[in-house]
Amino acid sequence: LDFSEFDTGNQIPDPESLNLHALVEGTCQSFRRRADEKALRFRMIVADDTPLDFVCDRRRLTIILKEVIDNAVKFTDSGCVTVRVYGGGKEQSPDPSAVFEVSDSGPGIAPEVMVQLFRPFTPGDASLKRSKDGVGLGLVMAQRLVEHLGGELSYSGAPGVGSTFKIWIPSLSSASVTASELHSGKVASRC
């Protein structure tokens, strides 16, 4: 995956109607074996209020989820990883939106490390990074893609208690965008 291509934000999104349950289930499936190999409990929870009619860029949303889930499985050595999806609105957004939470029982992140977390090629905790694969781009790419989709990515947690990454993504509903706009790429700044 070419990070610089996503970093520029110049790609035209490809919005489509998504079944979030199926998308999240398919994304989680690729991590279940890795979690089993580490004897981690891996849970997926799709709440009843998860939007049924959700329009977004499938490829970008899948990359976001994969990067955040990969991070949770990679840095959690015991306990569990939970992926939860639910509907979540913002007062300024009239369209449906979804929240994806990825929680783990890993080492957590210290406040002084948080400032480095979304910088390219910068491991959050160098002592942990030495024992893990990767180049330090996963969360950076996830954050940039979330922003490009008009959403927000936030973190909560603390050393010794695990981490939760919360991703809020707005949907493009038929009320806010026409079919011709979806296919012409005119919604690039919104999704």
N, CA, C and O of each residue as an XYZ file, in Angstrom:
764
protein
N       0.854     -1.179      0.000
C       0.000      0.000      0.000
C       0.893      1.232      0.000
O       1.793      1.353      0.831
N       0.647      2.133     -0.919
C       1.479      3.320     -1.051
C       0.973      4.387     -0.103
O      -0.053      5.016     -0.362
N       1.701      4.601      1.017
C       1.270      5.562      2.028
C       1.170      6.970      1.461
O       0.244      7.708      1.798
N       2.113      7.351      0.602
C       2.107      8.715      0.079
C       0.852      8.996     -0.729
O       0.363     10.126     -0.746
N       0.325      7.977     -1.400
C      -0.901      8.144     -2.176
C      -2.069      8.517     -1.276
O      -2.877      9.381     -1.617
N      -2.153      7.853     -0.114
C      -3.238      8.155      0.816
C      -2.961      9.437      1.590
O      -3.886     10.158      1.964
N      -1.676      9.714      1.828
C      -1.305     10.887      2.608
C      -1.694     12.179      1.917
O      -2.004     13.163      2.589
N      -1.685     12.203      0.591
C      -2.026     13.424     -0.131
C      -3.514     13.730     -0.074
O      -3.915     14.887     -0.203
N      -4.345     12.692      0.120
C      -5.793     12.890      0.183
C      -6.402     13.245     -1.153
O      -7.522     13.754     -1.207
N      -5.680     12.986     -2.243
C      -6.168     13.362     -3.570
C      -6.966     12.268     -4.267
O      -7.547     12.507     -5.325
N      -7.003     11.077     -3.691
C      -7.761     10.005     -4.312
C      -9.248     10.330     -4.301
O      -9.765     10.886     -3.332
N      -9.922      9.981     -5.375
C     -11.373     10.162     -5.420
C     -12.021      8.967     -4.757
O     -11.757      7.831     -5.151
N     -12.867      9.189     -3.756
C     -13.525      8.072     -3.074
C     -14.494      7.347     -3.999
O     -14.907      7.877     -5.030
N     -14.842      6.146     -3.618
C     -15.771      5.330     -4.377
C     -16.916      4.916     -3.449
O     -16.954      3.772     -2.997
N     -17.843      5.822     -3.161
C     -18.918      5.516     -2.211
C     -19.877      4.465     -2.753
O     -20.194      4.443     -3.942
N     -20.329      3.600     -1.861
C     -21.337      2.605     -2.199
C     -22.128      2.261     -0.945
O     -21.692      2.536      0.173
N     -23.289      1.662     -1.141
C     -24.110      1.233     -0.020
C     -23.487     -0.012      0.603
O     -23.185     -0.979     -0.097
N     -23.296      0.016      1.922
C     -22.599     -1.057      2.614
C     -23.481     -1.740      3.652
O     -24.301     -1.094      4.304
N     -23.308     -3.034      3.799
C     -23.850     -3.795      4.910
C     -22.742     -3.837      5.964
O     -21.791     -4.609      5.840
N     -22.867     -3.005      7.001
C     -21.778     -2.889      7.973
C     -21.525     -4.191      8.717
O     -20.380     -4.511      9.036
N     -22.584     -4.946      8.998
C     -22.395     -6.213      9.704
C     -21.497     -7.135      8.885
O     -20.548     -7.715      9.412
N     -21.801     -7.267      7.598
C     -21.004     -8.141      6.731
C     -19.588     -7.606      6.556
O     -18.635     -8.385      6.563
N     -19.430     -6.298      6.399
C     -18.109     -5.713      6.213
C     -17.228     -5.950      7.439
O     -16.068     -6.342      7.313
N     -17.791     -5.708      8.630
C     -17.009     -5.882      9.855
C     -16.720     -7.360     10.096
O     -15.616     -7.718     10.506
N     -17.704     -8.217      9.846
C     -17.491     -9.664     10.013
C     -16.371    -10.144      9.095
O     -15.495    -10.894      9.527
N     -16.391     -9.721      7.847
C     -15.342    -10.118      6.910
C     -13.977     -9.607      7.322
O     -12.979    -10.315      7.189
N     -13.927     -8.379      7.823
C     -12.655     -7.797      8.269
C     -12.134     -8.527      9.495
O     -10.942     -8.824      9.583
N     -13.018     -8.816     10.439
C     -12.602     -9.497     11.670
C     -12.128    -10.918     11.400
O     -11.232    -11.420     12.077
N     -12.730    -11.557     10.415
C     -12.400    -12.953     10.126
C     -10.909    -13.147      9.882
O     -10.335    -14.162     10.278
N     -10.290    -12.175      9.233
C      -8.865    -12.312      8.921
C      -7.974    -12.208     10.156
O      -6.785    -12.519     10.079
N      -8.525    -11.775     11.299
C      -7.719    -11.638     12.523
C      -8.008    -12.729     13.547
O      -7.265    -12.872     14.518
N      -9.066    -13.493     13.348
C      -9.444    -14.502     14.344
C      -8.349    -15.560     14.534
O      -8.076    -15.972     15.661
N      -7.730    -15.994     13.449
C      -6.695    -17.021     13.567
C      -5.488    -16.496     14.328
O      -4.932    -17.188     15.181
N      -5.085    -15.271     14.015
C      -3.957    -14.681     14.747
C      -4.266    -14.556     16.224
O      -3.406    -14.809     17.067
N      -5.506    -14.162     16.543
C      -5.902    -14.056     17.947
C      -5.892    -15.427     18.610
O      -5.433    -15.564     19.745
N      -6.394    -16.443     17.911
C      -6.386    -17.811     18.444
C      -4.965    -18.294     18.708
O      -4.706    -18.949     19.718
N      -4.049    -17.973     17.807
C      -2.656    -18.396     17.974
C      -2.028    -17.789     19.226
O      -1.115    -18.367     19.815
N      -2.523    -16.619     19.626
C      -2.015    -15.963     20.827
C      -2.892    -16.250     22.050
O      -2.669    -15.695     23.126
N      -3.883    -17.117     21.875
C      -4.836    -17.470     22.941
C      -5.595    -16.244     23.449
O      -5.883    -16.124     24.640
N      -5.913    -15.340     22.525
C      -6.707    -14.161     22.866
C      -8.179    -14.439     22.596
O      -8.513    -15.132     21.635
N      -9.049    -13.912     23.423
C     -10.473    -13.925     23.113
C     -10.717    -12.796     22.111
O     -10.294    -11.662     22.335
N     -11.387    -13.102     21.027
C     -11.673    -12.110     19.993
C     -13.181    -12.020     19.851
O     -13.835    -12.993     19.477
N     -13.732    -10.848     20.152
C     -15.182    -10.682     20.112
C     -15.571     -9.602     19.112
O     -14.883     -8.593     18.962
N     -16.682     -9.836     18.438
C     -17.270     -8.836     17.547
C     -18.703     -8.604     18.001
O     -19.471     -9.554     18.159
N     -19.064     -7.348     18.211
C     -20.402     -6.996     18.664
C     -20.974     -5.954     17.709
O     -20.396     -4.881     17.535
N     -22.113     -6.274     17.089
C     -22.799     -5.324     16.225
C     -24.114     -4.968     16.920
O     -25.005     -5.807     17.049
N     -24.223     -3.727     17.361
C     -25.403     -3.298     18.115
C     -26.628     -3.176     17.212
O     -26.512     -3.016     15.997
N     -27.796     -3.255     17.830
C     -29.055     -3.165     17.085
C     -29.222     -1.820     16.378
O     -29.915     -1.735     15.364
N     -28.586     -0.762     16.912
C     -28.771      0.558     16.304
C     -27.757      0.856     15.199
O     -27.684      1.987     14.719
N     -26.975     -0.147     14.791
C     -26.034      0.044     13.682
C     -26.820      0.378     12.418
O     -27.768     -0.332     12.081
N     -26.440      1.457     11.703
C     -27.213      1.858     10.517
C     -27.269      0.759      9.462
O     -26.263      0.123      9.147
N     -28.471      0.550      8.922
C     -28.648     -0.447      7.864
C     -28.272      0.124      6.510
O     -27.748     -0.591      5.656
N     -28.535      1.406      6.308
C     -28.259      2.061      5.031
C     -27.059      2.974      5.219
O     -27.214      4.138      5.588
N     -25.872      2.456      4.968
C     -24.644      3.194      5.219
C     -23.855      3.304      3.923
O     -23.484      2.294      3.324
N     -23.604      4.519      3.500
C     -22.903      4.758      2.237
C     -21.514      5.312      2.543
O     -21.369      6.337      3.210
N     -20.494      4.612      2.040
C     -19.124      5.056      2.271
C     -18.209      4.351      1.274
O     -18.671      3.571      0.441
N     -16.928      4.627      1.364
C     -15.925      4.002      0.516
C     -15.498      2.693      1.184
O     -14.820      2.704      2.211
N     -15.900      1.564      0.589
C     -15.639      0.248      1.181
C     -14.143      0.020      1.406
O     -13.729     -0.422      2.477
N     -13.346      0.325      0.395
C     -11.904      0.057      0.488
C     -11.261      0.840      1.627
O     -10.495      0.288      2.416
N     -11.575      2.119      1.706
C     -10.968      2.940      2.752
C     -11.433      2.527      4.142
O     -10.632      2.442      5.073
N     -12.731      2.270      4.278
C     -13.248      1.864      5.590
C     -12.631      0.537      6.018
O     -12.303      0.360      7.192
N     -12.468     -0.397      5.083
C     -11.848     -1.684      5.398
C     -10.392     -1.499      5.827
O      -9.942     -2.139      6.777
N      -9.660     -0.635      5.140
C      -8.263     -0.373      5.518
C      -8.191      0.203      6.920
O      -7.346     -0.208      7.716
N      -9.060      1.146      7.231
C      -9.082      1.751      8.573
C      -9.269      0.675      9.632
O      -8.502      0.591     10.592
N     -10.296     -0.148      9.446
C     -10.582     -1.188     10.440
C      -9.425     -2.180     10.556
O      -9.044     -2.566     11.661
N      -8.872     -2.588      9.425
C      -7.771     -3.548      9.463
C      -6.561     -2.986     10.211
O      -5.935     -3.696     10.998
N      -6.235     -1.736      9.972
C      -5.065     -1.149     10.634
C      -5.257     -1.070     12.144
O      -4.339     -1.374     12.905
N      -6.448     -0.662     12.580
C      -6.688     -0.509     14.019
C      -6.796     -1.880     14.692
O      -6.256     -2.072     15.781
N      -7.489     -2.839     14.055
C      -7.603     -4.186     14.634
C      -6.230     -4.862     14.662
O      -5.879     -5.516     15.643
N      -5.460     -4.705     13.589
C      -4.111     -5.275     13.540
C      -3.267     -4.767     14.699
O      -2.541     -5.537     15.328
N      -3.358     -3.488     14.977
C      -2.612     -2.885     16.074
C      -3.011     -3.520     17.409
O      -2.156     -3.817     18.243
N      -4.330     -3.726     17.605
C      -4.817     -4.306     18.860
C      -4.322     -5.739     19.033
O      -3.845     -6.104     20.108
N      -4.431     -6.551     17.990
C      -4.000     -7.949     18.079
C      -2.477     -8.029     18.246
O      -1.971     -8.847     19.014
N      -1.768     -7.184     17.531
C      -0.303     -7.206     17.564
C       0.237     -6.917     18.960
O       1.163     -7.588     19.416
N      -0.333     -5.926     19.642
C       0.231     -5.490     20.910
C      -0.454     -6.086     22.135
O      -0.113     -5.729     23.263
N      -1.410     -6.986     21.936
C      -2.073     -7.631     23.062
C      -1.546     -9.058     23.180
O      -1.697     -9.864     22.262
N      -0.927     -9.358     24.315
C      -0.340    -10.679     24.506
C      -1.220    -11.615     25.325
O      -1.028    -12.830     25.295
N      -2.183    -11.058     26.056
C      -3.111    -11.902     26.803
C      -4.411    -11.127     27.009
O      -4.430     -9.896     26.985
N      -5.494    -11.875     27.211
C      -6.781    -11.223     27.441
C      -7.650    -11.234     26.204
O      -7.900    -12.292     25.626
N      -8.117    -10.054     25.789
C      -9.088    -10.043     24.692
C      -8.961     -8.804     23.819
O      -8.386     -7.786     24.207
N      -9.523     -8.937     22.625
C      -9.688     -7.832     21.680
C     -11.164     -7.828     21.311
O     -11.721     -8.865     20.952
N     -11.792     -6.669     21.399
C     -13.223     -6.552     21.098
C     -13.438     -5.487     20.028
O     -12.935     -4.369     20.138
N     -14.189     -5.849     18.999
C     -14.569     -4.912     17.943
C     -16.072     -4.703     18.085
O     -16.849     -5.653     17.993
N     -16.475     -3.464     18.309
C     -17.884     -3.135     18.537
C     -18.321     -2.082     17.530
O     -17.591     -1.124     17.272
N     -19.506     -2.255     16.962
C     -20.046     -1.314     15.979
C     -21.431     -0.894     16.437
O     -22.241     -1.723     16.851
N     -21.693      0.408     16.356
C     -23.015      0.909     16.733
C     -23.289      2.222     16.026
O     -22.385      2.855     15.481
N     -24.538      2.615     16.045
C     -24.907      3.894     15.455
C     -24.511      5.016     16.384
O     -24.637      4.903     17.604
N     -24.038      6.088     15.807
C     -23.637      7.208     16.653
C     -23.728      8.498     15.896
O     -23.009      8.703     14.918
N     -24.589      9.358     16.326
C     -24.766     10.619     15.620
C     -24.000     11.752     16.249
O     -23.583     11.686     17.405
N     -23.828     12.772     15.480
C     -23.274     14.032     15.954
C     -24.323     15.079     15.653
O     -24.994     15.011     14.623
N     -24.470     16.035     16.530
C     -25.517     17.043     16.346
C     -25.389     17.773     15.021
O     -26.392     18.140     14.409
N     -24.146     17.987     14.572
C     -23.952     18.738     13.334
C     -24.111     17.868     12.091
O     -24.018     18.379     10.975
N     -24.348     16.558     12.257
C     -24.458     15.660     11.113
C     -25.863     15.082     11.027
O     -26.239     14.253     11.856
N     -26.655     15.511     10.025
C     -28.018     14.997      9.907
C     -28.067     13.578      9.352
O     -29.089     12.906      9.485
N     -26.993     13.112      8.737
C     -26.967     11.784      8.127
C     -26.658     10.716      9.174
O     -26.119     11.020     10.239
N     -27.002      9.456      8.866
C     -26.626      8.370      9.769
C     -25.107      8.300      9.887
O     -24.381      8.700      8.977
N     -24.656      7.804     10.985
C     -23.221      7.615     11.156
C     -22.999      6.357     11.978
O     -23.914      5.851     12.628
N     -21.779      5.867     11.938
C     -21.440      4.646     12.662
C     -20.197      4.878     13.502
O     -19.321      5.666     13.148
N     -20.142      4.177     14.617
C     -18.973      4.205     15.486
C     -18.403      2.798     15.533
O     -19.127      1.825     15.741
N     -17.093      2.706     15.334
C     -16.368      1.446     15.409
C     -15.394      1.570     16.573
O     -14.521      2.437     16.567
N     -15.543      0.713     17.559
C     -14.631      0.731     18.707
C     -13.807     -0.536     18.708
O     -14.345     -1.638     18.605
N     -12.503     -0.379     18.824
C     -11.602     -1.521     18.930
C     -10.902     -1.401     20.279
O     -10.091     -0.501     20.499
N     -11.234     -2.332     21.181
C     -10.674     -2.318     22.536
C      -9.792     -3.535     22.738
O     -10.044     -4.602     22.177
N      -8.756     -3.364     23.546
C      -7.878     -4.486     23.846
C      -7.420     -4.422     25.294
O      -7.557     -3.401     25.968
N      -6.876     -5.537     25.749
C      -6.340     -5.610     27.114
C      -4.814     -5.581     27.081
O      -4.146     -6.161     27.937
N      -4.284     -4.896     26.080
C      -2.837     -4.788     25.912
C      -2.205     -3.828     26.907
O      -2.812     -3.502     27.927
N      -0.988     -3.371     26.620
C      -0.232     -2.570     27.587
C      -0.742     -1.144     27.774
O      -0.353     -0.475     28.731
N      -1.601     -0.668     26.882
C      -2.048      0.724     26.981
C      -0.969      1.674     26.488
O       0.142      1.260     26.159
N      -1.313      2.942     26.442
C      -0.382      3.944     25.908
C      -0.265      5.094     26.906
O      -1.268      5.660     27.342
N       0.949      5.421     27.251
C       1.202      6.525     28.181
C       0.899      7.859     27.513
O       1.076      7.992     26.303
N       0.439      8.863     28.287
C       0.111     10.173     27.702
C       1.262     10.793     26.914
O       1.031     11.414     25.876
N       2.495     10.637     27.388
C       3.633     11.239     26.683
C       3.919     10.538     25.362
O       4.544     11.113     24.471
N       3.459      9.290     25.236
C       3.646      8.546     23.992
C       2.547      8.891     22.983
O       2.760      8.817     21.773
N       1.375      9.266     23.491
C       0.238      9.579     22.630
C       0.561     10.649     21.597
O       0.067     10.585     20.471
N       1.378     11.626     21.959
C       1.690     12.717     21.035
C       2.450     12.226     19.810
O       2.438     12.886     18.771
N       3.116     11.065     19.918
C       3.867     10.508     18.795
C       3.067      9.497     17.990
O       3.483      9.106     16.899
N       1.932      9.071     18.512
C       1.226      7.920     17.975
C       0.832      8.069     16.517
O       0.842      7.084     15.778
N       0.486      9.275     16.082
C       0.006      9.468     14.724
C       1.037     10.158     13.839
O       0.684     10.802     12.852
N       2.322     10.020     14.198
C       3.403     10.530     13.362
C       3.969      9.384     12.531
O       4.241      8.312     13.072
N       4.154      9.591     11.211
C       4.663      8.509     10.362
C       6.022      7.990     10.815
O       6.882      8.755     11.252
N       6.197      6.680     10.704
C       7.457      5.991     10.973
C       7.937      6.160     12.408
O       9.123      5.990     12.691
N       7.013      6.496     13.324
C       7.385      6.697     14.716
C       6.667      5.676     15.577
O       5.447      5.756     15.720
N       7.379      4.715     16.159
C       6.720      3.752     17.032
C       6.232      4.447     18.293
O       6.879      5.355     18.813
N       5.086      4.003     18.768
C       4.552      4.596     19.986
C       5.474      4.370     21.165
O       5.890      5.322     21.826
N       5.795      3.121     21.431
C       6.673      2.767     22.534
C       7.814      1.947     21.937
O       7.613      0.812     21.505
N       8.997      2.521     21.916
C      10.124      1.871     21.250
C      10.433      0.510     21.857
O      10.865     -0.393     21.140
N      10.225      0.338     23.158
C      10.519     -0.953     23.783
C       9.573     -2.030     23.282
O       9.981     -3.180     23.120
N       8.315     -1.679     23.034
C       7.360     -2.630     22.479
C       7.617     -2.836     21.001
O       7.502     -3.955     20.501
N       7.963     -1.774     20.297
C       8.134     -1.812     18.850
C       9.217     -2.790     18.428
O       9.100     -3.453     17.397
N      10.278     -2.879     19.236
C      11.392     -3.748     18.860
C      10.964     -5.203     18.712
O      11.556     -5.949     17.932
N       9.939     -5.610     19.456
C       9.513     -7.008     19.420
C       8.348     -7.252     18.471
O       7.849     -8.374     18.388
N       7.908     -6.227     17.756
C       6.755     -6.357     16.863
C       7.152     -5.997     15.442
O       8.092     -5.234     15.218
N       6.414     -6.563     14.476
C       6.649     -6.228     13.078
C       5.951     -4.915     12.742
O       5.008     -4.508     13.421
N       6.422     -4.266     11.694
C       5.757     -3.057     11.215
C       6.716     -1.902     11.104
O       7.833     -1.933     11.620
N       6.239     -0.854     10.396
C       7.095      0.312     10.184
C       6.528      1.578     10.821
O       7.081      2.662     10.628
N       5.442      1.461     11.571
C       4.898      2.621     12.261
C       3.969      3.473     11.424
O       3.864      4.678     11.653
N       3.284      2.865     10.445
C       2.386      3.636      9.587
C       0.908      3.296      9.779
O       0.049      4.058      9.335
N       0.593      2.185     10.422
C      -0.786      1.714     10.490
C      -1.771      2.725     11.052
O      -2.764      3.053     10.402
N      -1.505      3.220     12.253
C      -2.430      4.164     12.873
C      -2.405      5.524     12.182
O      -3.415      6.227     12.142
N      -1.246      5.889     11.639
C      -1.144      7.151     10.898
C      -2.055      7.093      9.671
O      -2.812      8.026      9.402
N      -1.970      5.992      8.935
C      -2.798      5.840      7.747
C      -4.280      5.807      8.132
O      -5.110      6.434      7.473
N      -4.605      5.076      9.198
C      -6.003      5.012      9.643
C      -6.530      6.406      9.959
O      -7.634      6.761      9.545
N      -5.751      7.194     10.687
C      -6.200      8.541     11.040
C      -6.410      9.412      9.807
O      -7.405     10.131      9.716
N      -5.475      9.351      8.855
C      -5.603     10.177      7.647
C      -6.828      9.765      6.842
O      -7.546     10.621      6.325
N      -7.074      8.462      6.732
C      -8.234      7.994      5.978
C      -9.535      8.356      6.676
O     -10.507      8.733      6.021
N      -9.561      8.247      7.998
C     -10.754      8.644      8.759
C     -11.061     10.114      8.501
O     -12.209     10.474      8.242
N     -10.043     10.958      8.570
C     -10.243     12.385      8.323
C     -10.736     12.624      6.899
O     -11.595     13.477      6.674
N     -10.198     11.878      5.944
C     -10.614     12.055      4.552
C     -12.068     11.637      4.338
O     -12.738     12.142      3.437
N     -12.553     10.712      5.171
C     -13.953     10.296      5.092
C     -14.857     11.216      5.908
O     -16.060     10.976      6.010
N     -14.281     12.267      6.488
C     -15.077     13.216      7.266
C     -15.339     12.776      8.685
O     -16.220     13.319      9.352
N     -14.577     11.789      9.162
C     -14.809     11.246     10.494
C     -13.778     11.685     11.507
O     -13.006     12.616     11.276
N     -13.781     10.993     12.637
C     -12.859     11.302     13.727
C     -12.348      9.998     14.325
O     -13.092      9.023     14.432
N     -11.070      9.983     14.717
C     -10.478      8.853     15.403
C      -9.955      9.343     16.734
O      -9.198     10.313     16.789
N     -10.355      8.675     17.817
C      -9.895      9.088     19.138
C      -9.400      7.879     19.928
O      -9.694      6.732     19.591
N      -8.648      8.161     20.977
C      -8.056      7.112     21.810
C      -8.416      7.332     23.264
O      -8.447      8.464     23.746
N      -8.687      6.234     23.960
C      -8.796      6.293     25.418
C      -8.103      5.055     25.971
O      -8.051      4.015     25.316
N      -7.581      5.177     27.163
C      -6.862      4.074     27.784
C      -5.733      4.616     28.631
O      -5.562      5.828     28.764
N      -4.972      3.713     29.197
C      -3.855      4.092     30.050
C      -2.936      2.894     30.193
O      -3.358      1.756     29.988
N      -1.678      3.145     30.544
C      -0.756      2.028     30.734
C      -1.305      1.027     31.746
O      -1.754      1.401     32.829
N      -1.262     -0.230     31.379
C      -1.707     -1.290     32.275
C      -3.183     -1.624     32.217
O      -3.611     -2.612     32.812
N      -3.982     -0.813     31.503
C      -5.427     -1.081     31.449
C      -5.939     -1.304     30.026
O      -7.134     -1.525     29.828
N      -5.061     -1.249     29.050
C      -5.483     -1.484     27.674
C      -5.806     -0.217     26.927
O      -5.607      0.890     27.427
N      -6.310     -0.394     25.712
C      -6.578      0.727     24.815
C      -7.930      0.563     24.140
O      -8.404     -0.550     23.917
N      -8.537      1.695     23.821
C      -9.731      1.706     22.982
C      -9.570      2.798     21.940
O      -9.374      3.969     22.268
N      -9.656      2.396     20.681
C      -9.676      3.352     19.578
C     -11.111      3.451     19.102
O     -11.751      2.441     18.807
N     -11.609      4.670     19.030
C     -12.997      4.926     18.638
C     -12.987      5.687     17.314
O     -12.377      6.749     17.193
N     -13.676      5.117     16.326
C     -13.712      5.694     14.986
C     -15.149      6.084     14.674
O     -16.031      5.227     14.622
N     -15.383      7.358     14.469
C     -16.712      7.840     14.074
C     -16.660      8.175     12.594
O     -15.808      8.948     12.155
N     -17.584      7.584     11.816
C     -17.625      7.806     10.371
C     -19.048      8.188      9.965
O     -19.990      7.465     10.288
N     -19.220      9.313      9.262
C     -20.564      9.670      8.772
C     -20.886      8.935      7.475
O     -19.999      8.632      6.678
N     -22.152      8.659      7.286
C     -22.611      8.055      6.041
C     -23.028      9.154      5.082
O     -23.424     10.241      5.505
N     -22.940      8.872      3.800
C     -23.523      9.752      2.796
C     -24.886      9.180      2.454
O     -24.975      8.157      1.775
N     -25.941      9.820      2.911
C     -27.285      9.297      2.658
C     -27.842      9.868      1.366
O     -27.337     10.860      0.840
N     -28.878      9.236      0.867
C     -29.499      9.720     -0.366
C     -30.097     11.112     -0.169
O     -30.317     11.845     -1.133
N     -30.354     11.464      1.078
C     -30.904     12.786      1.344
C     -29.867     13.880      1.171
O     -30.207     15.034      0.910
N     -28.579     13.507      1.320
C     -27.549     14.542      1.275
C     -26.715     14.528      0.005
O     -25.936     15.451     -0.230
N     -26.864     13.500     -0.815
C     -26.075     13.434     -2.029
C     -26.857     12.665     -3.097
O     -27.526     11.677     -2.796
N     -26.766     13.120     -4.320
C     -27.490     12.449     -5.400
C     -26.637     11.337     -5.990
O     -25.420     11.319     -5.811
N     -27.266     10.428     -6.681
C     -26.538      9.319     -7.300
C     -25.501      9.822     -8.288
O     -24.410      9.260     -8.380
N     -25.829     10.878     -9.033
C     -24.869     11.396    -10.015
C     -23.643     11.967     -9.328
O     -22.537     11.860     -9.857
N     -23.815     12.575     -8.157
C     -22.672     13.090     -7.414
C     -21.791     11.942     -6.929
O     -20.564     12.036     -6.958
N     -22.427     10.858     -6.482
C     -21.659      9.719     -6.000
C     -20.730      9.192     -7.087
O     -19.578      8.856     -6.816
N     -21.232      9.122     -8.317
C     -20.442      8.537     -9.383
C     -19.509      9.534    -10.071
O     -18.569      9.135    -10.759
N     -19.768     10.818     -9.887
C     -18.916     11.799    -10.551
C     -17.695     12.174     -9.727
O     -16.783     12.830    -10.230
N     -17.671     11.759     -8.454
C     -16.535     12.125     -7.600
C     -16.667     13.490     -6.990
O     -15.705     13.992     -6.410
N     -17.844     14.125     -7.099
C     -18.019     15.474     -6.540
C     -18.093     15.468     -5.021
O     -18.077     16.529     -4.397
N     -18.174     14.282     -4.415
C     -18.285     14.226     -2.954
C     -16.946     13.917     -2.311
O     -16.892     13.473     -1.164
N     -15.872     14.147     -3.037
C     -14.540     13.771     -2.531
C     -14.235     14.386     -1.176
O     -13.578     13.751     -0.352
N     -14.690     15.593     -0.928
C     -14.369     16.220      0.345
C     -15.248     15.733      1.477
O     -14.970     16.006      2.645
N     -16.324     15.000      1.135
C     -17.238     14.566      2.173
C     -17.124     13.083      2.485
O     -17.536     12.668      3.568
N     -16.586     12.264      1.589
C     -16.459     10.839      1.872
C     -15.242     10.273      1.161
O     -14.960      9.080      1.275
